[in-house]
Amino acid sequence: MKTFFKFILLVVVLNIVRYFVGGPIEGVTIMEPMHEVMPLFPDTFDNDFSTTDFALSFFYNFMMWFTATWVFHIAHPAVSGNMIMKSLKLFGLMCLFFISLAAIYMNHYADPIKKFYLFSMLDAIIVFTVVALANGLIYPKLFAKNAAKEISAS
């Protein structure tokens, strides 16, 4: 049970990092061109994001980082490299999955809307990298006993 609570704490911290570190990076790089298409297609994009929409968005993001972190937690012993490299590799795999899914959905929209999805894919590269680096630094501290077992088994 202690591992579960540490895991949830890690996911919460990674979500905070995603918004407070990744957010400013997004703000100066991709946010403006990514969102400029939204008001042009009000039938496609909800430009009146409610409090419920924000709460759902945070929940969906939490679940995405929960899943990516769970994959890392399960798979990192089988991946080579230090914790940061393992984290970059495994979160990179999850980023590739996210980008593939975005590309599938993008393919169903008209060309002007595809711009949003292309920037969403670039956004994924930014935030998955930020979160992967944070995970590579934080995970060994939270799960020091597990990390020590892994090092002694190698």
Secondary structure, 3 states (H helix, E strand, C coil): CHHHHHHHHHHHHHHHHHHHHHHHHHHHHCHHHHHCCHHHCCCCCCCCCCHHHHHHHHHHHHHHHHHHHHHHHHHHHHCCCCHHHHHHHHHHHHHHHHHHHHHHHHCCCCHHHHHHHHHHHHHHHHHHHHHHHHHHHHHHHHCHHHHHHHHHHC
